[in-house]
Amino acid sequence: MSASLSRARAMALLTSAPAFLPRAAAAQTSATVRVGASATDLYLEPFIALDAGFFSRAGVNAQITPLANGAAIAQAVAGGSLDTGLADMIQIANAANHGLPFAFFAGSGLYSSQAPILAMCVAKNGPVKAIKDLDGQTIALVVLKSITEAAVEEWLRLNGVDLTRVKLYELPYVEMLPALQRGTVGAALIGEPFLSAAKNDVTILGKSYDAVAPSFYISSWFASRDWIARNPDLSRRFTHAIYETARWANAHRPDTALILAKYAKLDIERIRSMNRTTYATSLDPRLMQPVLDIAVKYKLIEKPVAAADLIVKVA
């Protein structure tokens, strides 16, 4: 497929469901699943499955509720207003430690060192030139008490920076570049799409998430164990639709860029310059455990959790 799409095709996708997938030979009886997601590339999978027809082909009537992040999604599932959604390992492990019967059943957004979707940045003309210069500096993170914080602390430690002499400060991505340019912060862990947009104004010091592992799940699909047990066939069909979506999305970046533009209200050219999320086609505990281990190390999880204990097999 060409990397560029015709204007007519782009407009058709941005204003309606796409017609680039074959319709199912016979309609299935649809079952409703209330899904929590966020209009970001990392959490885009259900929007792709909806627009590209994978849910309907699997007989799933997905009712998607956009929420700010995985924590909000987990709260909605716990409260019963959603059936399933995307969250990270730490959120679900902490919920399980507190007695909530959550379990992962499908993998989703992957971090890859080969195409990082976030990186530690400093102002191009600022005082910080090397990792050692972060001693005594303030570092901006999009959220504290998260895998982001644990990864940055481990990355700093591995590079010989005294953690007691670094201040971590929570700041939205949109405010990070201005803060770097003003000198309010010495460094910022900037994620896409802001990372690619800032490339002419920043220097990348390193890939902090590599301190966790070269690849791991940033987000995965979870639900309550009870919901999965009560809906075994629906859970299987939903998982099949998600993995079909992942395989298609990973191979059709131009089309998914248009879907991201539609839901995230981003300029299509900006999206095309981004490192895009790779979506998982399986759920492997080996890509979960490094996150859980580092979270315990930095006291983001109260007690150790085995990744296998957080998984329910549905297919």
Secondary structure, DSSP 8 states (H G I E B T S, - for coil): --SS--HHHHHHHHHS----S---SS----EEEEEEE-SSGGG-HHHHHHHTTHHHHTTEEEEEEE-SSHHHHHHHHHHTS-SEEEE-HHHHHHHHHTT--EEEEEE-EEEETTS-SEEEEEETTSS--SGGGGTT-EEEESSSSSHHHHHHHHHHHHTT--GGG-EEEE--HHHHHHHHHHTS-SEEEEETTHHHHTTTTEEEEE-GGGGT-SEEES-EEEEEHHHHHH-HHHHHHHHHHHHHHHHHHHH-HHHHHHHHHHHH---HHHHHTS---EE-SS--GGGTHHHHHHHHHTTSSSS---GGGGB----
